[in-house]
Amino acid sequence: MRKQLFLLALLPGFLSATICGFTPEYYAIQATNERKQTFMEILYPLIKEAHHRIQKERAYAIVSLKLKEHFEPKTEDPRLLAIAKKYRIKKTYDLHDYLVRINNIPESLVLAQAAAESGWGNSRFVKEANNLFGEWTWGEKGLVPSSRESGKKHKIRIFDTLQDSIDSYMLNLNRHYAYAKFRQARFSTLQEGKAFKGKDATKHLDNYSGIGHEYHDLLQGIINYNKMCEYSPLGELLY
């Protein structure tokens, strides 16, 4: 069954807007280890797709800035401006900011956070909103958390697909001020020619959860126990 679910996850429309969370076949898996393995196998190609999009934006920004450096085009590049706006890059023509902010997230970290925040896909947020990482919103569209304190206005953001949730999560880590230390650690590690592994990345995500340093310990435990480190770390030094 696991292989069938993995192959179905690759088919167009399998995780479409008409489906929230995973399929009934996934939730029917009784064996804990099998369900966890299936969870990772379903999400992994979605993570790779998100990485592919990030690298296209990174490559475009690098080429565009290098061309501008040599030829000084008279007109603005609307695509570069859109990328700068998306990643909240203030210095539009500063290559360093692009290299720090636009890069992949270690696969093991993505899997561990998805598992921790969604209860391996069992949370209400996944089943009703395709929200794997517990992302909040203050807009009109969203789920009201059952445990929301009186006077609070935040909601749980609703995504059309699990892919959208992963894309948004990666963008959040790549641009939000709360994760500046994470981005700098990634950049510095890769500049040294070393692999930036999920277990290394967890040390810089205390701001992601209200439990502080305990969150680092939680993610470390999930990665180790479920052998998520077997998924390739971010080790390539690009451009």
N, C-alpha and C positions, 0 to 999 in steps of 0.2 A: 504493500500500500504506500509506503514512504516514497518509493521510486516513482509511483504513479502521481503522487501529489507534487513531487519535485518537478516532473515533466509538465504537469498541468500549469504550474506556476509560471512557466516560460511561454505559455500560449497567450496571445493577445486576448484581452477581455477577461482573463481568469480572475484578476484582481481589479475588476472594473468598478465604476461608481454604483453599480447595482448590488455589490457585495460589500458588507462591512465585516471587517475582521477576516478570519480564515474560513475555510469551507467546513460544512458539517462533518466531512470525512476526517478532517484534521482533529476536530474536537471529539471525534469518536475513538481516537487512539487512546487506549487504556494504559499501556506501558509508559511510564514516565520518561525513561531514557529514549524510547522511540519517538515520543512526542517532541522532546527537546531537540533531537537530531533532525527531525522533520522541520521544526521551527527554523533551525539554522539553515537548512538546505533550501527552504522557500525564500528566506530573506536574502541569502547570499547573492543571487543574481540581481536582485533589486539594488543591493549595495553597489555592485559592480556597475550597474547602469548609472547610478548617481555619480559615481566616480568618473565615468566616461564623460558625462556632461561637464563636470567640474574641470577636468583636464582640457576640454575643448575651450572653455572660457579662459583658463590660465594661458594656454598656448596662444590664443588670439591676442590677449593683452600683451604678452611678451613680444610677439611679432610686430604688433601695431606700434608699441612704444619704441622698439628698435628702429623701425622705419621712420618714425617721426624724428628720432634722434639724428638720423643721417640725412633725411631729406626735408625735414620741416614742412610738412604739407600745410597749405594755407587754410584748408577747411577742417572743421572738427569731425571726429569719427563718432557717429551716433551710437554704434555698437559698443565702442570702448566706454563712452559716457554712461551707457546703460549698465555695463558691467561694474563700473565704479560706483554708480548709485546703488546697485543691488548689494554690493559688499561693503557699502558705507565707507568707501575710500575717499578721503577728503582731498588728497593731493593727486589729482587726476593723472599727472604725468610722472609720478614717482614709482618706478618699477618695484622698489623694495616693498611697498605696501601691498602690491598685487601678489608678490611672491610669498609674503607672510600670511595673507588672508585666503588666497585661493589655492587650496590643496586638499587632498583626500584625508579622510578620517580612518584610522586603523580599523580593519574589519572586525577584529575581536572586540574592540571597544563598542562599536555599533551594535553588535550582537548582544554584548553583555548589558548595555543600557536598555536595549529593546526588551530583553528578558526581565530585567529588574523593574522597569517602569510599567510593563504590560502584564507581568505575571505569566510570562511565556504565552502571551496572546489571549489570556483568559479574562482580562479586565473589561469592565463595562466600556471604558474609553475606546478600546480596540473594537469591540463588538458593535458599538453604536456610532463610532466616529472615526474609525481607521487611525486612531491616534496611538502610535506605538510608544511615544516618549513623554506623554503627559504634558504636551505643550499647551500653554494658556493663551487666551485671547480676551480682549475687552470689547469686542464687537458684538453685534446683535446675534450673529450665528455662533452657536456653541452649546455645549452641554453644561448644565449647572452641577458642579460636584456635590454629591450628597453630604460631604463633610465640610462644605464651605461655611466659614464663620459668618455670623451676622454682621452685616455692613460691608462685607466684601463684594466686589463686583466681577471678579474674574470668572471666566468659563473655560471649559476644555474645548480646544479648537477642533473643528470637524474637517476631515480631509476626505476627498473623493476616493482616494486609493491609498493603499499602504506605501506605494512608491512615492506619492506626494508627501506622506508623513516622513519618510526617510530623507527626501530632498530638503524638506523644511528643517529638519533636525540638523543636517549637515550645514546648511546655510546659517543656522543659529550659532553653531560652534565657530563658524568661520567669520562672523561679523559682529556678534554681540560683545559689548565691552566687558562683560563678566568673564569672558573666556580668553582675554588677551594673553594671560600667562600660558594657557594651553597652546595658543598659536605661536607664541615666541619660543616655547620649548620645542615644538615641532620643527620650526624653521631652523633653530640652532642645531638641533640633533641631525637634521638632514644635511645642513651645511658642513658638518663634520664628517659626512659620509657614513653615518651610522643609521641603523633601522630605528624608526620611531614606532615602538610597539604599543599595543593596547594597554598593557600593564604599566608602561611608563606614562601613558597619557592620563590614566586614572588619578595620578598624583596632582593633576592640575584642574580637577573638576569639582572641587569642594563647593563651588557656588551653584552647581546644578541642582543640589538637593538641600533641604533644610536640615539634614542631619550632619552636615559638615564633613569632617575627616572620616567619619564612619562610612560615608558613601564610597570613599576610596577603598576601604576594606571590603565592603560589600561587592563592588565590581571586581576587585582582585580575586575574591573567592569564587565568583561565578566563572570568570575566565579560567582559573586553574582547575576547578572541579569538572567543568564541562569541556576541558581541553580546547578552548577557543583559540589558544595561541597557535594551534595548528593552521588556522586561517592566516594567510600571508600578511605580515606586518607591512607598514608603510616604510619600505626600505630603499626605494629608488630615489636617487637625487636627480630631479628633472630640471633641465635647462640651467 
